[in-house]
């Protein structure tokens, strides 16, 4: 059985801020750390959870229940969450991320080329 990937408290904190729409510079300022330190944490976290980019990392944590996508009084769907946090994200990218999350065995690993 495959173990659930683990993130440090700091990695999770940084991805939560990422999910709020902050960029690396804003996260660094908020946490009083260097911008490169933020990038290092994100790189290691992405490898740990198998994310290929920032929206994908947020999607993975959202789907695993590690991020809460609540608005004022109700839950919103994954696609709406991504649209709110990353305005302008192409619908095809959201669909691709959802497919990867739903069918992880057919998804390419980080660094692999997709088949087909």
HUCORMO-V116903 format. One record per pair of residues at least 12 apart in sequence whose ideal C-beta (glycine too) atoms are under 10 Angstrom apart, sorted by the first residue. I is the first residue (numbers start at 1). J is the second residue. Records with the same first field share a line. If there is no record, write none. Layout:
# HUCORMO-V116903
I: J ; J
This chain:
# HUCORMO-V116903
2: 104
4: 49 ; 64 ; 66
5: 45 ; 47 ; 48 ; 49 ; 50 ; 60 ; 64
6: 48 ; 49
7: 41 ; 44 ; 45 ; 48 ; 49 ; 57 ; 61 ; 66
8: 41 ; 44 ; 45 ; 48
10: 31 ; 33 ; 37 ; 38 ; 41 ; 45
11: 40 ; 41 ; 42 ; 43 ; 44 ; 45 ; 46 ; 48 ; 49 ; 57
12: 41 ; 45 ; 61 ; 66 ; 67
13: 27 ; 30 ; 31 ; 41
14: 27 ; 28 ; 30 ; 31 ; 33 ; 37 ; 38 ; 39 ; 40 ; 41 ; 42 ; 45 ; 57
15: 27 ; 41 ; 42 ; 45 ; 46 ; 49 ; 51 ; 54 ; 57 ; 58 ; 60 ; 61 ; 66 ; 67
16: 58 ; 61 ; 66 ; 67 ; 68
17: 30 ; 31 ; 38
18: 38 ; 42 ; 45 ; 54 ; 55 ; 57 ; 58 ; 61 ; 67 ; 85 ; 86
19: 54 ; 55 ; 57 ; 58 ; 59 ; 61 ; 62 ; 66 ; 67 ; 68 ; 69 ; 81 ; 82 ; 85 ; 86
20: 58 ; 67 ; 85
21: 58 ; 84 ; 85 ; 86 ; 87
22: 38
23: 35 ; 38 ; 54
24: 36 ; 37 ; 38 ; 39 ; 41 ; 42 ; 54
25: 38
26: 38
27: 39 ; 41 ; 42
42: 54 ; 57
45: 57 ; 60 ; 61
46: 60 ; 110
47: 110 ; 111
49: 61 ; 64 ; 66 ; 110
50: 100 ; 104 ; 107 ; 108 ; 109 ; 110
51: 97 ; 100 ; 110
52: 96 ; 97 ; 100 ; 107 ; 108 ; 109 ; 110 ; 111
53: 93 ; 97
54: 85 ; 86
55: 82 ; 85 ; 86 ; 89 ; 93 ; 94 ; 97
56: 82 ; 93 ; 96 ; 97 ; 100 ; 101 ; 110
57: 97
58: 78 ; 81 ; 82 ; 85 ; 86 ; 97
59: 78 ; 79 ; 81 ; 82 ; 93 ; 94 ; 96 ; 97 ; 98 ; 100 ; 101
60: 97 ; 100 ; 101 ; 104
62: 78 ; 81 ; 82 ; 85 ; 97 ; 101
63: 78 ; 97 ; 98 ; 100 ; 101 ; 102
64: 101
67: 81 ; 85
68: 81
69: 81 ; 82 ; 84 ; 85
71: 84
78: 94 ; 97 ; 98 ; 101
79: 91 ; 94 ; 95 ; 97 ; 98
80: 94
81: 94
82: 94 ; 97 ; 98
96: 114
